[in-house]
Amino acid sequence: MQKKIVVLLTLFVLIGIASLFAYKAYSYSKKYEEVTLLIVKENTLHNLTSIKLKRAGEILSFGLYDGYDEIVQKHKEMMRIKAYYHDKSIQYTLFFVFTLLIVMMLYFLIGLVAFTVSITFMALIALGVGIFAPIMIMSIYKNVDILGDITLTAQSKSLYSTLHSLFESGEYAVGGFLLIFSIIFPLLKNLSLIFVALFVQSSFAHKLVHFFKLLGKWSMADVFVVATLLVFLSSGDGTSHAEIEVGLYFFMIYVIVSMIATLTTDRLLQTTKGT
């Protein structure tokens, strides 16, 4: 009994640590998004022209004018900060995955109910980051002789911001469909898995699982991930650049962990039927 309590406390602590890692990954991904967009949006026609003129002024003045060096140093510092935020966001994402693997390894030490509840909580944490963290940073540019690449537009996308944009532009049907099957349905599904695990003897729990199994065939979770990957892979036409961000990784983690939680819930129900 004492061993079981220790294991459950360890499980509780691990979920808390995973939540902290997820928050850190989200926080650094937002900072990386901010710095990246700031750097990309500086490549305007006006700024690039100004930089070239300052470079010409430095050459013509034989180094007496140092405005160009200040710009170079500022850019290097911004790139250093950008790399730091990127490394940190990936680092904490890996920490989250590592903690998740430890929780899953406890399957051999805890009961099926505790295991199902714990990994479902982990799935909900991943879903939260997957919804609000940036999933992709995209920029469209045009190469101009002498000046280089001029940014025409740059934006960062998260699932939340995508939904916001759809509703703002009046695309209520598409926005509503995405909202239901990529946020509301996954949230309700995972909460129902926790309910079923805790009240597995209830007849309502069995009906609830059956309902979500039927509705799950139309879930947009994995479809959304695949569609985003296709957008990323089809964007290398030389005039645009897309960079996958932490939000997509967490959404993919959610899809995988949620599938495992569903399988363990099914096994739990089968075990209950057998008894």
Wavefront OBJ file of the C-alpha trace (Angstrom):
o trace
v 0.000 0.000 0.000
v 2.800 2.382 0.917
v 4.594 1.585 -2.343
v 1.444 2.391 -4.307
v 1.100 5.758 -2.560
v 4.729 6.613 -3.349
v 4.220 5.711 -7.016
v 1.030 7.798 -7.247
v 2.760 10.775 -5.604
v 5.626 10.396 -8.056
v 3.090 10.350 -10.875
v 1.480 13.531 -9.562
v 4.855 15.268 -9.325
v 5.804 14.166 -12.849
v 2.583 15.610 -14.282
v 3.325 18.872 -12.470
v 6.857 18.939 -13.873
v 5.536 18.163 -17.353
v 3.112 21.094 -17.032
v 6.026 23.371 -16.153
v 8.057 22.131 -19.140
v 5.060 22.636 -21.438
v 4.586 26.190 -20.180
v 8.280 26.945 -20.648
v 8.208 25.558 -24.186
v 5.153 27.710 -24.946
v 6.708 30.815 -23.388
v 9.983 30.521 -25.310
v 8.157 29.699 -28.550
v 6.193 32.949 -28.229
v 9.407 34.903 -27.632
v 11.006 33.185 -30.626
v 7.960 34.056 -32.717
v 8.190 37.717 -31.697
v 11.915 38.048 -32.464
v 11.676 36.105 -35.735
v 8.848 38.256 -37.064
v 10.737 41.373 -36.008
v 13.829 40.269 -37.942
v 11.901 39.165 -41.030
v 9.772 42.307 -41.173
v 12.887 44.498 -41.100
v 13.726 43.316 -44.632
v 11.530 45.953 -46.219
v 12.453 47.980 -49.285
v 12.991 51.084 -47.165
v 15.209 49.363 -44.567
v 17.334 47.462 -47.095
v 17.855 50.626 -49.153
v 18.871 52.506 -46.002
v 21.346 49.737 -45.063
v 22.940 49.796 -48.537
v 23.284 53.594 -48.401
v 24.921 53.428 -44.988
v 27.299 50.780 -46.283
v 28.160 53.024 -49.221
v 28.650 55.952 -46.830
v 31.053 53.910 -44.719
v 33.111 52.929 -47.792
v 33.199 56.459 -49.238
v 34.178 57.988 -45.893
v 36.962 55.430 -45.454
v 35.415 54.116 -42.258
v 34.737 57.467 -40.585
v 30.998 56.787 -40.748
v 30.166 53.693 -38.729
v 26.381 53.539 -39.034
v 26.584 50.311 -40.991
v 28.584 48.533 -38.273
v 25.900 49.389 -35.721
v 23.263 47.769 -37.912
v 25.398 44.648 -38.362
v 25.994 44.336 -34.617
v 22.307 44.825 -33.880
v 21.380 42.156 -36.416
v 23.916 39.703 -34.969
v 22.521 40.290 -31.482
v 18.958 39.722 -32.699
v 20.025 36.488 -34.404
v 21.755 35.353 -31.207
v 18.606 36.015 -29.179
v 16.500 34.256 -31.815
v 18.727 31.157 -31.696
v 18.622 31.174 -27.887
v 14.811 31.263 -27.762
v 14.578 28.567 -30.421
v 16.982 26.265 -28.586
v 15.132 26.790 -25.309
v 11.714 26.064 -26.816
v 12.986 22.827 -28.369
v 14.841 21.932 -25.176
v 11.738 22.223 -22.995
v 9.691 20.329 -25.591
v 12.182 17.469 -25.335
v 12.015 17.693 -21.537
v 8.235 17.337 -21.791
v 8.581 14.291 -24.055
v 11.139 12.742 -21.689
v 8.804 13.270 -18.710
v 5.951 11.794 -20.740
v 8.022 8.674 -21.440
v 8.755 8.281 -17.722
v 5.032 8.533 -16.962
v 4.296 5.903 -19.598
v 6.962 3.598 -18.140
v 5.067 3.673 -14.839
v 2.454 1.548 -16.603
v 4.204 -1.471 -15.115
v 3.935 -0.092 -11.561
v 0.441 1.405 -11.411
v -3.026 0.201 -12.226
v -4.714 0.678 -15.571
v -7.049 3.325 -14.143
v -4.227 5.514 -12.799
v -2.241 5.070 -15.994
v -5.182 6.063 -18.219
v -5.982 9.135 -16.115
v -2.337 10.268 -15.998
v -1.598 10.011 -19.719
v -4.939 11.645 -20.514
v -3.865 14.603 -18.377
v -0.595 14.646 -20.313
v -2.579 14.650 -23.553
v -4.635 17.621 -22.338
v -1.451 19.529 -21.456
v -0.050 18.858 -24.933
v -3.353 19.898 -26.504
v -3.304 23.199 -24.632
v 0.157 24.082 -25.936
v -0.787 22.783 -29.384
v -3.745 25.179 -29.519
v -2.054 28.388 -28.372
v 1.630 28.014 -29.320
v 2.740 28.965 -32.846
v 2.628 26.033 -35.253
v 4.262 27.752 -38.211
v 6.001 30.993 -39.164
v 5.593 31.858 -42.831
v 7.097 34.632 -44.929
v 6.787 35.591 -48.585
v 9.622 37.505 -50.174
v 10.894 38.805 -53.502
v 14.521 38.924 -54.555
v 15.648 42.313 -55.845
v 19.038 42.862 -57.446
v 21.584 44.563 -55.185
v 19.131 44.841 -52.264
v 18.527 41.115 -51.788
v 15.362 39.460 -50.421
v 12.581 41.921 -49.628
v 9.863 40.612 -47.299
v 6.392 41.109 -48.727
v 4.513 39.551 -45.826
v 5.333 37.564 -42.705
v 3.025 36.006 -40.186
v 2.898 33.386 -37.484
v 0.043 30.928 -37.194
v -1.327 28.997 -34.255
v -4.540 27.027 -34.155
v -6.081 29.723 -31.968
v -4.984 32.590 -34.239
v -6.212 30.668 -37.293
v -9.643 30.295 -35.731
v -9.642 33.962 -34.755
v -8.784 34.991 -38.316
v -11.493 32.752 -39.786
v -14.205 34.173 -37.537
v -12.973 37.749 -38.093
v -13.157 37.293 -41.870
v -16.662 35.864 -41.647
v -15.748 32.252 -42.425
v -18.050 30.961 -39.709
v -18.697 27.548 -41.284
v -15.010 26.662 -41.672
v -14.088 28.259 -38.342
v -16.902 26.490 -36.530
v -16.015 23.147 -38.079
v -12.366 23.524 -37.083
v -13.321 24.740 -33.602
v -15.582 21.753 -32.953
v -13.346 18.992 -34.282
v -9.912 20.364 -33.389
v -10.611 21.898 -29.971
v -14.014 21.158 -28.472
v -14.200 17.504 -29.527
v -10.628 16.589 -28.413
v -11.210 18.382 -25.093
v -14.514 16.616 -24.414
v -13.114 13.302 -25.598
v -10.188 13.392 -23.184
v -12.312 14.577 -20.276
v -14.670 11.699 -21.015
v -11.732 9.258 -20.938
v -10.900 10.457 -17.430
v -14.549 10.047 -16.424
v -14.705 6.538 -17.884
v -11.476 5.506 -16.134
v -12.739 6.746 -12.772
v -16.305 5.427 -13.148
v -15.687 2.406 -15.326
v -18.462 0.410 -13.631
v -21.093 2.917 -14.727
v -23.271 1.984 -17.726
v -23.165 5.633 -18.783
v -19.365 5.360 -19.139
v -19.781 2.586 -21.707
v -22.315 4.619 -23.669
v -20.018 7.629 -23.553
v -17.096 5.683 -25.030
v -19.333 4.257 -27.746
v -20.512 7.759 -28.674
v -16.980 9.137 -28.973
v -15.911 6.100 -30.992
v -18.601 6.889 -33.558
v -17.802 10.585 -33.596
v -14.053 9.932 -33.563
v -14.162 8.763 -37.174
v -14.752 12.410 -38.127
v -12.140 13.890 -35.802
v -9.961 16.577 -37.382
v -7.009 16.107 -35.016
v -4.687 13.971 -37.119
v -6.129 15.429 -40.337
v -5.110 18.871 -39.113
v -1.558 17.737 -38.395
v -1.175 16.098 -41.806
v -2.656 19.109 -43.605
v -0.228 21.447 -41.839
v 2.703 19.254 -42.803
v 1.555 19.272 -46.427
v 1.398 23.072 -46.393
v 4.918 23.152 -45.011
v 6.307 20.711 -47.546
v 4.648 22.472 -50.487
v 5.974 25.914 -49.612
v 9.525 25.602 -50.925
v 8.994 27.404 -54.215
v 11.816 29.889 -53.740
v 9.534 32.853 -52.923
v 8.230 31.698 -49.574
v 9.579 30.168 -46.414
v 7.746 28.183 -43.741
v 9.166 27.074 -40.434
v 7.429 24.523 -38.219
v 7.173 25.598 -34.600
v 6.627 24.022 -31.190
v 2.826 24.132 -31.365
v 2.734 21.538 -34.126
v 5.012 19.183 -32.198
v 2.766 19.392 -29.145
v -0.317 18.831 -31.263
v 1.269 15.721 -32.730
v 2.174 14.557 -29.207
v -1.454 15.090 -28.206
v -2.709 12.962 -31.127
v -0.393 10.060 -30.257
v -0.971 10.142 -26.480
v -4.735 10.526 -26.930
v -4.756 7.412 -29.117
v -2.889 5.477 -26.419
v -5.336 6.728 -23.770
v -8.240 5.560 -25.922
v -6.684 2.095 -26.265
v -6.098 1.767 -22.525
v -9.680 2.892 -21.855
v -10.937 0.201 -24.237
v -8.827 -2.363 -22.418
v -10.179 -1.125 -19.099
v -13.741 -1.540 -20.336
v -12.990 -5.007 -21.684
v -11.488 -5.994 -18.333
v -14.588 -4.718 -16.566
v -16.846 -6.716 -18.911
v -14.773 -9.817 -18.251
v -15.371 -9.529 -14.548
l 1 2 3 4 5 6 7 8 9 10 11 12 13 14 15 16 17 18 19 20 21 22 23 24 25 26 27 28 29 30 31 32 33 34 35 36 37 38 39 40 41 42 43 44 45 46 47 48 49 50 51 52 53 54 55 56 57 58 59 60 61 62 63 64 65 66 67 68 69 70 71 72 73 74 75 76 77 78 79 80 81 82 83 84 85 86 87 88 89 90 91 92 93 94 95 96 97 98 99 100 101 102 103 104 105 106 107 108 109 110 111 112 113 114 115 116 117 118 119 120 121 122 123 124 125 126 127 128 129 130 131 132 133 134 135 136 137 138 139 140 141 142 143 144 145 146 147 148 149 150 151 152 153 154 155 156 157 158 159 160 161 162 163 164 165 166 167 168 169 170 171 172 173 174 175 176 177 178 179 180 181 182 183 184 185 186 187 188 189 190 191 192 193 194 195 196 197 198 199 200 201 202 203 204 205 206 207 208 209 210 211 212 213 214 215 216 217 218 219 220 221 222 223 224 225 226 227 228 229 230 231 232 233 234 235 236 237 238 239 240 241 242 243 244 245 246 247 248 249 250 251 252 253 254 255 256 257 258 259 260 261 262 263 264 265 266 267 268 269 270 271 272 273 274 275
